[in-house]
Amino acid sequence: MPKGAKDATPRRFVLLPPRGLQAADVGESKGLAPFLVAIDTAFRAAGAGKAMVRAAPGARIKVVDSIHENGAKLVEMTQEQVVELRAAQPGLRIVPEVFFKPALFQPTIESKVKAKGLTLATKIALKVVSKGDGSPLKGVKVVAFTDFAAREGAQGTSNASGVVALALGAASKKVERLYAFADLGFWGALRKNVTIKSGTVLQMEPIDLAFVDCVRHFYGRAAVGVGAGVTVGVVDSGVDTAHPDLVLDGGLNTVVGEAPADFGDNGGHHGTHVAGIIAARGTAPTGIRGVAPGVRLRSYRVFGKGAEGASNFAIAKAIDAAVSDGCDIVNLSLGGGDADDATRSAIADARAAGVLAIVAAGNDDRSPVSFPASDPRALAVSALGRKGTFPAGTESAGDVAAPFGADANDFVAAFSNVGPEIDLAGPGVGVISTVPGGHAIMSGTSMACPAVAGIAARLLAAHPAVLALPRDQARSDEIAKLLLQSAKDLGFGVTFQGKGLPG
C-alpha cells in the first residue's frame, strides 16, 4: 500500500463498553448504552451481516452479531473507521477479533525433511495394523520426525489397506520419533530412534475401556449421581448429542453463520472428549465414567464446522450464555490467542455472577501459560501424568519428563505450559474419553482442565450451602476456595502445579 494511502480493507472488531459485556446507563457508560442499543436495533431488523449503521460521521459499519441489546457487538470496519468511531465514542473499547485453538497436544510436522541431495519423491510405505488382530487400520495419522525439536520430518494418513507413504527422501531412514494417531478405538503409538523402510509394520494398541488411565488412577470411577445439582458448561467444539455415555441438558452454538441450536460436535471430536471426562455415564466394557457424571452438562460450540480457531467474540458470547443458563462452572479447554478484552470481560462478568471459569494452560512445551488461562480471574490448569497409566509403546510415553513428584511415577507432561499463573494440576496424559462413534485417547491440558472441572463439580455438590449462595463474586470465590483448598501438594513446585492436585 503506498505511503499515506487509506487502508480500505474491512476487518472484524468487537465493540465493548468500558467494563464488562454490557453497558450500564449510568456514569461513564451513560452515553454508550443508547448507542449500543441503536446498533442492536438495526442488527435485529436487518439480520446478521446485513445491518449497516452510521456509527460516526466517517464510520458506516457492518454489524455482524450482538451479545446484548446494550452490550458487545461484532462489527466489520476499516482501520480509518476505527479511528473515526473512537473519536466519536471515546469510552468504547474497540478490540480486534482474535482466535483460539483447542488445548490438545498432538505433535505435527512444521518443516519438511531436508533431502540433502536426494529427491523427496522417494517415499517409505509403512503399514499400520491393530495389535489385537493384525487388521489394517484406515485413517491413521502417521508422523515421522527426523528432528523432533525442530518438528522436521514427514507425515501422512493411512489408506484402506493401512498403508501410508512418507516423503523422507530415502528408501530407508532413521527417525527420532515415529507417531501414529487414530481417531477412535486405539492408543496412539510411539517408536523412538528407529530405522524405517517400506514394509515396516506399526502396531497400535486397542483401547480397553476398563483400563485405569491417569484420570481413573487419580479420581476413580464415580457413582452416576456424583455432581448432581451442579451445572457445567463446556465451551468448545461442540458435544456429540447421540453418544450413549453422555446426557446433554442443552446448549448453544455461538459461531456466526451457523444455527444456534447446532451445539453438537463440529467434527473435531475435541469437545466430546472434554465432556466425557467431566460427565460420561457409561460403564466398562462398553462405556466410560467421567469425574462427575451426575452434573447437568451443557454444550456451547464456539468452533465452526471444520474450523481450527474460535473467535474471542464467539467465546465471550458462549460464556455469557452459560452464565444466563445457570451454569456454575465453565470449562475452557482452549487458548493460544492474543490476550483480549472481550474474553477478559466475559470471564470477569462470569466471576461477578457467581460462575467459575477453569481454563487449560496450553501445550507449548513448558512455555508461559497461554491466554485466557493467564487471566487472573480464571483458574489455570497444567497437565499431570503418571507412569503405568498407559501401555508400553504408546504415544503417552513421549510426554514423560522431569520434574518428577514426591512419588517418582508422577510427572508434569513435557508439553504442558507452566508458570506463576498455574493454579492447579490435573491428569491429562493418555486419557480415555468419549468421541463420536466410540472412544479415543487424547492428551493435553485440554484433558486436565475438565478433570479439574469435574472435581470442582464434585466438591460443589458436596457443599450445598455454597451452591445455594447468591450468584455474585462471593459465590465464585467460595467455589474457587473449595477447589484450591482441596489440593494436594505433589512435590513439583508452584510454577508446575500451583496448589497441586485437587480432590
RAHUJO-V139267 format. One record per helix or strand. SS is the DSSP state (A for helix, B for strand). FROM is the first residue (numbers start at 1). TO is the last residue. If there is no record, write none. Layout:
SS:FROM:TO  SS:FROM:TO
//
This chain:
B:11:16  B:22:22  A:27:46  B:51:56  B:59:66  B:71:71  B:73:77  A:79:88  B:93:96  B:99:102  B:111:112  B:124:130  B:136:136  B:141:147  B:152:157  B:163:166  B:172:181  B:186:186  B:189:197  B:201:204  B:206:206  A:214:219  B:231:236  B:248:253  A:270:279  B:281:281  B:289:289  B:296:301  B:310:311  A:312:324  B:329:332  B:334:335  A:341:352  B:356:360  B:379:386  B:394:394  A:395:399  B:404:404  B:410:412  B:422:427  B:431:435  B:438:442  A:445:461  A:464:467  A:473:485  B:488:488  A:494:497  B:501:501
//
